[in-house]
Amino acid sequence: MGLHAPGAALDCGNSGTTMRLVAGVLASCRFEAELVGDESLSERPMERVAEPLRAMGARVRTTDGYAPMVVSGGDLHGIRHVCRVPSAQVKGAVLLAGLAAEGETTVEEPAVTRDHTERALEALGAPVRTAPGAIGVAPFQHEGFAGELPGDVSSAAFIVAAAALTGSGLALHDVGLNPTRTRFLAVLERMGVRTRSEAARIALGEPVGELFVSACPGLVGTTVTEDELPLVIDEVPVLAMLAAHADGETRFEGAGELRVKESDRLAGPAEAIRALGGHASVQGDDLVIAGGGLRGGRASSGGDHRMAMALAVAGLAGSGPVEVEGIEAADVSFPGFLRLLARLGARMDA
């Protein structure tokens, strides 16, 4: 028993993680499968995952470097792949392909990235080997498992930010506390937000527990360095909106990778902050936000779920109302986000 050829293209929707990780699984399957996505996903680079899978022996076709992507699997051999850009998605795809490859597969990273794949594999008994800057796997087949999915801490970041902007205390339960996903809490600490987490159990290698936020008297600016950025890559939109309300300048350095997310998350936050009466700019690959608060107005999410939620949060502290164009995109990763904000006391009109 194993995977079989799909009867139609596999629709990954808006999820680059889905497309890239599934490509890694399909790399060893002896059939052809097409991976497609929505308009936004079809503009995100896929050669960065296609290249190492080809080097392992899979046949992978992209559409001028983008989706749709067609994968024809076969016999794979292990490789040592050096990532040019820090990417947990590329790392995960190569490691998943490596489970069915002959010999060891190793991925070298220029910076630490999120480690869900290797944690899950190790919890299932796979031979995972780690060294500074490198992760390796050898062939492995698990026997099936039951797993628990904790609350997504990147989604929780928007609720944490809402509490910080409104000076509220908050307790969140059953949240994933993977240390490669909670670096945004360190950024918040530097901005003046006090948080505390307590891991209660482990689920498939992931610490799960409670996250507490203390009432925040005010925010200050900070700097997120190029080395730190990969560990807060999903939280930049909401951190940028907090920075717009902070006292002093905030910089996100070496953030060029943000240009190829669900939207241009380098230019998008700067444009939105300016549209809402704040001051922000893009200087090379740096996002620079002056702080001082937002007046309100109308800004576009660009169809990006994280931008939609970040703008909704930004409006909680504006001196005037904020209208978010494309707010429905929030449902991509956080169905019911607006209802939850309303239950917590936010005032909004649909």
Contacts in CASP RR format, 6 or more apart in sequence:
PFRMAT RR
TARGET T0000
AUTHOR 0000-0000-0000
METHOD contacts of the structure
MODEL  1
MGLHAPGAALDCGNSGTTMRLVAGVLASCRFEAELVGDESLSERPMERVA
EPLRAMGARVRTTDGYAPMVVSGGDLHGIRHVCRVPSAQVKGAVLLAGLA
AEGETTVEEPAVTRDHTERALEALGAPVRTAPGAIGVAPFQHEGFAGELP
GDVSSAAFIVAAAALTGSGLALHDVGLNPTRTRFLAVLERMGVRTRSEAA
RIALGEPVGELFVSACPGLVGTTVTEDELPLVIDEVPVLAMLAAHADGET
RFEGAGELRVKESDRLAGPAEAIRALGGHASVQGDDLVIAGGGLRGGRAS
SGGDHRMAMALAVAGLAGSGPVEVEGIEAADVSFPGFLRLLARLGARMDA
3 25 0 8 1.000
3 26 0 8 1.000
3 29 0 8 1.000
4 31 0 8 1.000
5 31 0 8 1.000
5 32 0 8 1.000
5 33 0 8 1.000
6 33 0 8 1.000
9 33 0 8 1.000
9 34 0 8 1.000
9 35 0 8 1.000
9 36 0 8 1.000
9 68 0 8 1.000
10 22 0 8 1.000
10 33 0 8 1.000
10 34 0 8 1.000
10 35 0 8 1.000
10 36 0 8 1.000
11 36 0 8 1.000
11 37 0 8 1.000
12 18 0 8 1.000
12 19 0 8 1.000
12 22 0 8 1.000
12 35 0 8 1.000
12 36 0 8 1.000
12 37 0 8 1.000
12 41 0 8 1.000
12 67 0 8 1.000
13 36 0 8 1.000
13 37 0 8 1.000
13 38 0 8 1.000
13 41 0 8 1.000
14 37 0 8 1.000
14 38 0 8 1.000
14 40 0 8 1.000
14 41 0 8 1.000
14 262 0 8 1.000
14 305 0 8 1.000
14 332 0 8 1.000
15 41 0 8 1.000
16 41 0 8 1.000
16 44 0 8 1.000
16 89 0 8 1.000
17 89 0 8 1.000
19 35 0 8 1.000
19 37 0 8 1.000
19 41 0 8 1.000
19 46 0 8 1.000
19 67 0 8 1.000
19 69 0 8 1.000
20 46 0 8 1.000
20 49 0 8 1.000
20 89 0 8 1.000
20 90 0 8 1.000
20 92 0 8 1.000
20 93 0 8 1.000
21 89 0 8 1.000
21 92 0 8 1.000
21 93 0 8 1.000
21 96 0 8 1.000
21 117 0 8 1.000
22 35 0 8 1.000
23 35 0 8 1.000
23 46 0 8 1.000
23 49 0 8 1.000
23 50 0 8 1.000
23 53 0 8 1.000
23 60 0 8 1.000
23 69 0 8 1.000
23 71 0 8 1.000
23 93 0 8 1.000
24 49 0 8 1.000
24 53 0 8 1.000
24 58 0 8 1.000
24 71 0 8 1.000
24 92 0 8 1.000
24 93 0 8 1.000
24 94 0 8 1.000
24 96 0 8 1.000
24 97 0 8 1.000
25 96 0 8 1.000
25 97 0 8 1.000
26 33 0 8 1.000
26 35 0 8 1.000
26 58 0 8 1.000
26 71 0 8 1.000
26 73 0 8 1.000
27 53 0 8 1.000
27 56 0 8 1.000
27 57 0 8 1.000
27 58 0 8 1.000
27 60 0 8 1.000
27 71 0 8 1.000
27 73 0 8 1.000
27 74 0 8 1.000
27 76 0 8 1.000
27 93 0 8 1.000
27 96 0 8 1.000
27 97 0 8 1.000
27 100 0 8 1.000
28 58 0 8 1.000
28 73 0 8 1.000
28 74 0 8 1.000
28 75 0 8 1.000
28 76 0 8 1.000
28 97 0 8 1.000
28 98 0 8 1.000
28 99 0 8 1.000
28 100 0 8 1.000
28 101 0 8 1.000
29 71 0 8 1.000
29 73 0 8 1.000
29 74 0 8 1.000
30 73 0 8 1.000
30 74 0 8 1.000
31 72 0 8 1.000
31 73 0 8 1.000
32 70 0 8 1.000
32 71 0 8 1.000
32 72 0 8 1.000
32 73 0 8 1.000
33 70 0 8 1.000
33 71 0 8 1.000
33 72 0 8 1.000
34 68 0 8 1.000
34 69 0 8 1.000
34 70 0 8 1.000
35 67 0 8 1.000
35 68 0 8 1.000
35 69 0 8 1.000
35 70 0 8 1.000
35 71 0 8 1.000
36 42 0 8 1.000
36 67 0 8 1.000
36 68 0 8 1.000
37 67 0 8 1.000
37 68 0 8 1.000
40 262 0 8 1.000
40 263 0 8 1.000
40 303 0 8 1.000
40 304 0 8 1.000
41 67 0 8 1.000
41 262 0 8 1.000
42 63 0 8 1.000
42 66 0 8 1.000
42 67 0 8 1.000
42 68 0 8 1.000
43 66 0 8 1.000
43 260 0 8 1.000
44 66 0 8 1.000
44 67 0 8 1.000
44 260 0 8 1.000
44 261 0 8 1.000
44 262 0 8 1.000
45 65 0 8 1.000
45 66 0 8 1.000
45 260 0 8 1.000
46 62 0 8 1.000
46 65 0 8 1.000
46 66 0 8 1.000
46 67 0 8 1.000
46 69 0 8 1.000
47 62 0 8 1.000
47 65 0 8 1.000
48 83 0 8 1.000
48 84 0 8 1.000
48 85 0 8 1.000
48 87 0 8 1.000
48 90 0 8 1.000
49 89 0 8 1.000
49 90 0 8 1.000
49 93 0 8 1.000
49 94 0 8 1.000
50 60 0 8 1.000
50 61 0 8 1.000
50 62 0 8 1.000
50 65 0 8 1.000
50 69 0 8 1.000
52 79 0 8 1.000
52 81 0 8 1.000
52 90 0 8 1.000
52 93 0 8 1.000
52 94 0 8 1.000
53 60 0 8 1.000
53 71 0 8 1.000
53 93 0 8 1.000
53 94 0 8 1.000
53 97 0 8 1.000
54 60 0 8 1.000
55 79 0 8 1.000
55 81 0 8 1.000
56 76 0 8 1.000
56 77 0 8 1.000
56 78 0 8 1.000
56 79 0 8 1.000
56 94 0 8 1.000
56 97 0 8 1.000
56 98 0 8 1.000
56 101 0 8 1.000
56 105 0 8 1.000
57 73 0 8 1.000
57 74 0 8 1.000
57 75 0 8 1.000
57 76 0 8 1.000
57 77 0 8 1.000
58 71 0 8 1.000
58 72 0 8 1.000
58 73 0 8 1.000
58 74 0 8 1.000
58 76 0 8 1.000
58 97 0 8 1.000
59 71 0 8 1.000
59 72 0 8 1.000
59 73 0 8 1.000
60 69 0 8 1.000
60 70 0 8 1.000
60 71 0 8 1.000
60 72 0 8 1.000
61 69 0 8 1.000
61 70 0 8 1.000
62 68 0 8 1.000
62 69 0 8 1.000
63 69 0 8 1.000
75 102 0 8 1.000
76 97 0 8 1.000
76 98 0 8 1.000
76 100 0 8 1.000
76 101 0 8 1.000
76 102 0 8 1.000
77 101 0 8 1.000
77 102 0 8 1.000
77 103 0 8 1.000
78 98 0 8 1.000
78 101 0 8 1.000
78 102 0 8 1.000
78 103 0 8 1.000
78 104 0 8 1.000
78 105 0 8 1.000
79 94 0 8 1.000
79 101 0 8 1.000
79 105 0 8 1.000
79 106 0 8 1.000
80 105 0 8 1.000
80 106 0 8 1.000
80 107 0 8 1.000
80 108 0 8 1.000
81 94 0 8 1.000
81 105 0 8 1.000
81 106 0 8 1.000
81 107 0 8 1.000
81 108 0 8 1.000
82 108 0 8 1.000
83 90 0 8 1.000
83 91 0 8 1.000
83 107 0 8 1.000
83 108 0 8 1.000
83 109 0 8 1.000
83 110 0 8 1.000
84 110 0 8 1.000
85 110 0 8 1.000
85 257 0 8 1.000
86 109 0 8 1.000
86 110 0 8 1.000
86 111 0 8 1.000
86 112 0 8 1.000
86 113 0 8 1.000
86 230 0 8 1.000
86 257 0 8 1.000
87 113 0 8 1.000
88 113 0 8 1.000
88 114 0 8 1.000
88 115 0 8 1.000
88 116 0 8 1.000
88 117 0 8 1.000
88 180 0 8 1.000
90 107 0 8 1.000
91 107 0 8 1.000
91 109 0 8 1.000
91 113 0 8 1.000
91 117 0 8 1.000
91 135 0 8 1.000
92 107 0 8 1.000
92 117 0 8 1.000
92 118 0 8 1.000
94 105 0 8 1.000
94 107 0 8 1.000
95 105 0 8 1.000
95 107 0 8 1.000
95 117 0 8 1.000
95 118 0 8 1.000
95 121 0 8 1.000
95 135 0 8 1.000
95 136 0 8 1.000
95 137 0 8 1.000
96 117 0 8 1.000
97 105 0 8 1.000
98 105 0 8 1.000
98 137 0 8 1.000
98 139 0 8 1.000
99 121 0 8 1.000
99 126 0 8 1.000
99 137 0 8 1.000
99 139 0 8 1.000
99 140 0 8 1.000
99 141 0 8 1.000
100 139 0 8 1.000
101 139 0 8 1.000
102 139 0 8 1.000
103 138 0 8 1.000
103 139 0 8 1.000
104 129 0 8 1.000
104 136 0 8 1.000
104 137 0 8 1.000
104 138 0 8 1.000
105 136 0 8 1.000
105 137 0 8 1.000
105 138 0 8 1.000
106 129 0 8 1.000
106 134 0 8 1.000
106 135 0 8 1.000
106 136 0 8 1.000
107 134 0 8 1.000
107 135 0 8 1.000
107 136 0 8 1.000
108 133 0 8 1.000
108 134 0 8 1.000
109 133 0 8 1.000
109 134 0 8 1.000
109 135 0 8 1.000
111 227 0 8 1.000
111 230 0 8 1.000
112 133 0 8 1.000
112 180 0 8 1.000
112 230 0 8 1.000
112 231 0 8 1.000
113 180 0 8 1.000
113 230 0 8 1.000
113 231 0 8 1.000
114 178 0 8 1.000
114 180 0 8 1.000
114 181 0 8 1.000
114 231 0 8 1.000
115 135 0 8 1.000
115 178 0 8 1.000
115 180 0 8 1.000
116 178 0 8 1.000
116 180 0 8 1.000
116 206 0 8 1.000
118 128 0 8 1.000
118 130 0 8 1.000
118 135 0 8 1.000
118 137 0 8 1.000
119 178 0 8 1.000
119 204 0 8 1.000
119 205 0 8 1.000
119 206 0 8 1.000
120 204 0 8 1.000
120 205 0 8 1.000
120 206 0 8 1.000
121 128 0 8 1.000
121 137 0 8 1.000
121 140 0 8 1.000
122 128 0 8 1.000
122 205 0 8 1.000
123 202 0 8 1.000
123 204 0 8 1.000
123 205 0 8 1.000
124 140 0 8 1.000
124 142 0 8 1.000
124 145 0 8 1.000
124 204 0 8 1.000
125 140 0 8 1.000
125 142 0 8 1.000
126 137 0 8 1.000
126 138 0 8 1.000
126 140 0 8 1.000
126 142 0 8 1.000
127 137 0 8 1.000
127 138 0 8 1.000
127 140 0 8 1.000
128 135 0 8 1.000
128 136 0 8 1.000
128 137 0 8 1.000
129 135 0 8 1.000
129 136 0 8 1.000
129 137 0 8 1.000
129 138 0 8 1.000
130 136 0 8 1.000
145 204 0 8 1.000
147 203 0 8 1.000
147 204 0 8 1.000
148 203 0 8 1.000
148 204 0 8 1.000
148 208 0 8 1.000
149 203 0 8 1.000
150 174 0 8 1.000
150 175 0 8 1.000
150 176 0 8 1.000
150 203 0 8 1.000
150 206 0 8 1.000
150 208 0 8 1.000
150 209 0 8 1.000
151 174 0 8 1.000
151 175 0 8 1.000
151 176 0 8 1.000
151 208 0 8 1.000
152 175 0 8 1.000
152 176 0 8 1.000
152 333 0 8 1.000
153 175 0 8 1.000
153 176 0 8 1.000
153 177 0 8 1.000
153 178 0 8 1.000
153 181 0 8 1.000
153 182 0 8 1.000
153 211 0 8 1.000
154 181 0 8 1.000
154 234 0 8 1.000
154 235 0 8 1.000
154 333 0 8 1.000
155 333 0 8 1.000
155 334 0 8 1.000
155 337 0 8 1.000
156 172 0 8 1.000
156 175 0 8 1.000
156 211 0 8 1.000
157 184 0 8 1.000
157 234 0 8 1.000
157 235 0 8 1.000
157 238 0 8 1.000
158 238 0 8 1.000
158 309 0 8 1.000
158 310 0 8 1.000
158 312 0 8 1.000
158 313 0 8 1.000
158 334 0 8 1.000
158 337 0 8 1.000
159 170 0 8 1.000
159 172 0 8 1.000
159 340 0 8 1.000
159 341 0 8 1.000
159 344 0 8 1.000
160 170 0 8 1.000
160 172 0 8 1.000
160 185 0 8 1.000
160 188 0 8 1.000
160 193 0 8 1.000
160 195 0 8 1.000
160 211 0 8 1.000
160 213 0 8 1.000
161 188 0 8 1.000
161 238 0 8 1.000
161 239 0 8 1.000
161 241 0 8 1.000
161 242 0 8 1.000
161 310 0 8 1.000
161 313 0 8 1.000
162 168 0 8 1.000
162 313 0 8 1.000
162 316 0 8 1.000
162 341 0 8 1.000
162 344 0 8 1.000
162 346 0 8 1.000
163 169 0 8 1.000
163 170 0 8 1.000
163 213 0 8 1.000
163 215 0 8 1.000
163 216 0 8 1.000
164 188 0 8 1.000
164 191 0 8 1.000
164 193 0 8 1.000
164 213 0 8 1.000
164 216 0 8 1.000
164 219 0 8 1.000
164 242 0 8 1.000
165 216 0 8 1.000
165 219 0 8 1.000
165 242 0 8 1.000
165 245 0 8 1.000
165 313 0 8 1.000
165 314 0 8 1.000
165 316 0 8 1.000
165 317 0 8 1.000
166 316 0 8 1.000
166 317 0 8 1.000
167 215 0 8 1.000
167 216 0 8 1.000
167 217 0 8 1.000
167 218 0 8 1.000
168 213 0 8 1.000
168 215 0 8 1.000
168 344 0 8 1.000
169 212 0 8 1.000
169 213 0 8 1.000
169 214 0 8 1.000
169 215 0 8 1.000
170 212 0 8 1.000
170 213 0 8 1.000
171 210 0 8 1.000
171 211 0 8 1.000
171 212 0 8 1.000
171 213 0 8 1.000
172 210 0 8 1.000
172 211 0 8 1.000
172 212 0 8 1.000
172 213 0 8 1.000
173 209 0 8 1.000
173 210 0 8 1.000
174 208 0 8 1.000
174 209 0 8 1.000
174 210 0 8 1.000
175 197 0 8 1.000
175 208 0 8 1.000
175 209 0 8 1.000
175 210 0 8 1.000
175 211 0 8 1.000
176 206 0 8 1.000
176 207 0 8 1.000
176 208 0 8 1.000
176 209 0 8 1.000
177 197 0 8 1.000
177 199 0 8 1.000
177 206 0 8 1.000
177 207 0 8 1.000
177 208 0 8 1.000
177 209 0 8 1.000
177 211 0 8 1.000
178 206 0 8 1.000
178 207 0 8 1.000
179 207 0 8 1.000
180 231 0 8 1.000
181 231 0 8 1.000
182 197 0 8 1.000
183 228 0 8 1.000
183 231 0 8 1.000
183 232 0 8 1.000
184 232 0 8 1.000
184 235 0 8 1.000
184 239 0 8 1.000
185 195 0 8 1.000
185 197 0 8 1.000
187 222 0 8 1.000
187 224 0 8 1.000
187 228 0 8 1.000
187 232 0 8 1.000
187 235 0 8 1.000
187 239 0 8 1.000
188 195 0 8 1.000
188 239 0 8 1.000
188 242 0 8 1.000
189 195 0 8 1.000
190 220 0 8 1.000
190 221 0 8 1.000
190 222 0 8 1.000
191 219 0 8 1.000
191 220 0 8 1.000
191 221 0 8 1.000
191 222 0 8 1.000
191 242 0 8 1.000
191 243 0 8 1.000
191 246 0 8 1.000
191 250 0 8 1.000
192 216 0 8 1.000
192 218 0 8 1.000
192 219 0 8 1.000
192 220 0 8 1.000
193 213 0 8 1.000
193 214 0 8 1.000
193 216 0 8 1.000
193 219 0 8 1.000
194 213 0 8 1.000
194 214 0 8 1.000
194 216 0 8 1.000
195 211 0 8 1.000
195 212 0 8 1.000
195 213 0 8 1.000
195 214 0 8 1.000
196 211 0 8 1.000
196 212 0 8 1.000
196 214 0 8 1.000
197 209 0 8 1.000
197 210 0 8 1.000
197 211 0 8 1.000
197 212 0 8 1.000
198 209 0 8 1.000
198 210 0 8 1.000
198 212 0 8 1.000
199 207 0 8 1.000
199 208 0 8 1.000
199 209 0 8 1.000
200 208 0 8 1.000
200 209 0 8 1.000
200 210 0 8 1.000
201 207 0 8 1.000
201 208 0 8 1.000
201 209 0 8 1.000
202 208 0 8 1.000
218 246 0 8 1.000
218 247 0 8 1.000
219 242 0 8 1.000
219 243 0 8 1.000
219 245 0 8 1.000
219 246 0 8 1.000
219 247 0 8 1.000
220 246 0 8 1.000
220 247 0 8 1.000
220 248 0 8 1.000
221 243 0 8 1.000
221 246 0 8 1.000
221 247 0 8 1.000
221 248 0 8 1.000
221 249 0 8 1.000
221 250 0 8 1.000
221 291 0 8 1.000
222 243 0 8 1.000
222 246 0 8 1.000
222 250 0 8 1.000
223 250 0 8 1.000
223 251 0 8 1.000
223 253 0 8 1.000
224 232 0 8 1.000
224 236 0 8 1.000
224 239 0 8 1.000
224 250 0 8 1.000
224 251 0 8 1.000
224 252 0 8 1.000
224 253 0 8 1.000
225 253 0 8 1.000
226 253 0 8 1.000
226 254 0 8 1.000
226 255 0 8 1.000
229 236 0 8 1.000
229 252 0 8 1.000
229 253 0 8 1.000
229 254 0 8 1.000
229 255 0 8 1.000
229 257 0 8 1.000
230 257 0 8 1.000
232 239 0 8 1.000
233 257 0 8 1.000
233 258 0 8 1.000
233 261 0 8 1.000
234 306 0 8 1.000
236 252 0 8 1.000
236 255 0 8 1.000
236 258 0 8 1.000
236 265 0 8 1.000
236 269 0 8 1.000
236 287 0 8 1.000
237 265 0 8 1.000
237 269 0 8 1.000
237 304 0 8 1.000
237 306 0 8 1.000
237 307 0 8 1.000
237 309 0 8 1.000
237 310 0 8 1.000
238 306 0 8 1.000
238 309 0 8 1.000
238 310 0 8 1.000
238 313 0 8 1.000
239 250 0 8 1.000
239 252 0 8 1.000
240 250 0 8 1.000
240 252 0 8 1.000
240 269 0 8 1.000
240 270 0 8 1.000
240 273 0 8 1.000
240 280 0 8 1.000
240 287 0 8 1.000
240 289 0 8 1.000
240 310 0 8 1.000
241 269 0 8 1.000
241 273 0 8 1.000
241 310 0 8 1.000
241 311 0 8 1.000
241 313 0 8 1.000
241 314 0 8 1.000
242 313 0 8 1.000
243 250 0 8 1.000
243 289 0 8 1.000
243 291 0 8 1.000
244 273 0 8 1.000
244 276 0 8 1.000
244 278 0 8 1.000
244 280 0 8 1.000
244 289 0 8 1.000
244 291 0 8 1.000
244 292 0 8 1.000
244 293 0 8 1.000
244 294 0 8 1.000
244 314 0 8 1.000
245 291 0 8 1.000
245 292 0 8 1.000
245 293 0 8 1.000
245 294 0 8 1.000
245 314 0 8 1.000
245 317 0 8 1.000
245 318 0 8 1.000
246 289 0 8 1.000
246 291 0 8 1.000
246 292 0 8 1.000
247 291 0 8 1.000
247 292 0 8 1.000
248 290 0 8 1.000
248 291 0 8 1.000
248 292 0 8 1.000
249 288 0 8 1.000
249 289 0 8 1.000
249 290 0 8 1.000
249 291 0 8 1.000
250 288 0 8 1.000
250 289 0 8 1.000
250 291 0 8 1.000
251 286 0 8 1.000
251 287 0 8 1.000
251 288 0 8 1.000
251 289 0 8 1.000
252 258 0 8 1.000
252 286 0 8 1.000
252 287 0 8 1.000
252 288 0 8 1.000
253 285 0 8 1.000
253 286 0 8 1.000
254 285 0 8 1.000
254 286 0 8 1.000
255 266 0 8 1.000
255 285 0 8 1.000
255 286 0 8 1.000
255 287 0 8 1.000
256 266 0 8 1.000
256 285 0 8 1.000
258 264 0 8 1.000
258 265 0 8 1.000
258 266 0 8 1.000
258 287 0 8 1.000
259 265 0 8 1.000
259 266 0 8 1.000
259 267 0 8 1.000
261 304 0 8 1.000
262 303 0 8 1.000
262 304 0 8 1.000
262 305 0 8 1.000
262 306 0 8 1.000
262 307 0 8 1.000
263 301 0 8 1.000
263 302 0 8 1.000
263 303 0 8 1.000
263 304 0 8 1.000
263 307 0 8 1.000
265 304 0 8 1.000
265 306 0 8 1.000
265 307 0 8 1.000
266 282 0 8 1.000
266 285 0 8 1.000
266 287 0 8 1.000
267 282 0 8 1.000
268 302 0 8 1.000
268 307 0 8 1.000
269 280 0 8 1.000
269 287 0 8 1.000
269 289 0 8 1.000
269 307 0 8 1.000
269 310 0 8 1.000
270 280 0 8 1.000
270 281 0 8 1.000
270 282 0 8 1.000
270 287 0 8 1.000
270 289 0 8 1.000
271 299 0 8 1.000
271 300 0 8 1.000
272 299 0 8 1.000
272 300 0 8 1.000
272 307 0 8 1.000
272 311 0 8 1.000
272 314 0 8 1.000
273 279 0 8 1.000
273 280 0 8 1.000
273 289 0 8 1.000
273 294 0 8 1.000
274 280 0 8 1.000
275 297 0 8 1.000
275 298 0 8 1.000
275 299 0 8 1.000
275 300 0 8 1.000
276 294 0 8 1.000
276 295 0 8 1.000
276 296 0 8 1.000
276 297 0 8 1.000
276 299 0 8 1.000
276 314 0 8 1.000
276 315 0 8 1.000
276 318 0 8 1.000
276 322 0 8 1.000
277 294 0 8 1.000
277 295 0 8 1.000
277 296 0 8 1.000
277 297 0 8 1.000
278 290 0 8 1.000
278 291 0 8 1.000
278 292 0 8 1.000
278 293 0 8 1.000
278 294 0 8 1.000
278 295 0 8 1.000
279 289 0 8 1.000
279 290 0 8 1.000
279 291 0 8 1.000
279 292 0 8 1.000
280 287 0 8 1.000
280 288 0 8 1.000
280 289 0 8 1.000
280 290 0 8 1.000
281 287 0 8 1.000
281 288 0 8 1.000
282 288 0 8 1.000
293 317 0 8 1.000
293 318 0 8 1.000
293 319 0 8 1.000
294 314 0 8 1.000
294 315 0 8 1.000
294 317 0 8 1.000
294 318 0 8 1.000
294 319 0 8 1.000
294 322 0 8 1.000
295 318 0 8 1.000
295 319 0 8 1.000
295 320 0 8 1.000
296 315 0 8 1.000
296 318 0 8 1.000
296 319 0 8 1.000
296 320 0 8 1.000
296 321 0 8 1.000
296 322 0 8 1.000
297 320 0 8 1.000
297 321 0 8 1.000
297 322 0 8 1.000
297 323 0 8 1.000
298 322 0 8 1.000
298 323 0 8 1.000
298 324 0 8 1.000
298 325 0 8 1.000
299 311 0 8 1.000
299 322 0 8 1.000
299 323 0 8 1.000
299 324 0 8 1.000
299 325 0 8 1.000
300 324 0 8 1.000
300 325 0 8 1.000
300 326 0 8 1.000
301 307 0 8 1.000
301 308 0 8 1.000
301 311 0 8 1.000
301 324 0 8 1.000
301 325 0 8 1.000
301 326 0 8 1.000
301 327 0 8 1.000
301 329 0 8 1.000
301 330 0 8 1.000
302 325 0 8 1.000
302 326 0 8 1.000
302 329 0 8 1.000
303 326 0 8 1.000
303 329 0 8 1.000
304 329 0 8 1.000
305 329 0 8 1.000
305 330 0 8 1.000
305 331 0 8 1.000
305 332 0 8 1.000
305 333 0 8 1.000
305 334 0 8 1.000
306 333 0 8 1.000
307 329 0 8 1.000
308 324 0 8 1.000
308 326 0 8 1.000
308 327 0 8 1.000
308 328 0 8 1.000
308 329 0 8 1.000
308 330 0 8 1.000
309 330 0 8 1.000
309 334 0 8 1.000
309 337 0 8 1.000
311 322 0 8 1.000
311 324 0 8 1.000
311 327 0 8 1.000
312 322 0 8 1.000
312 324 0 8 1.000
312 327 0 8 1.000
312 330 0 8 1.000
312 337 0 8 1.000
312 338 0 8 1.000
312 341 0 8 1.000
312 346 0 8 1.000
312 348 0 8 1.000
314 322 0 8 1.000
315 321 0 8 1.000
315 322 0 8 1.000
316 341 0 8 1.000
316 346 0 8 1.000
327 338 0 8 1.000
330 336 0 8 1.000
330 337 0 8 1.000
330 338 0 8 1.000
331 337 0 8 1.000
338 348 0 8 1.000
338 350 0 8 1.000
341 348 0 8 1.000
342 348 0 8 1.000
END
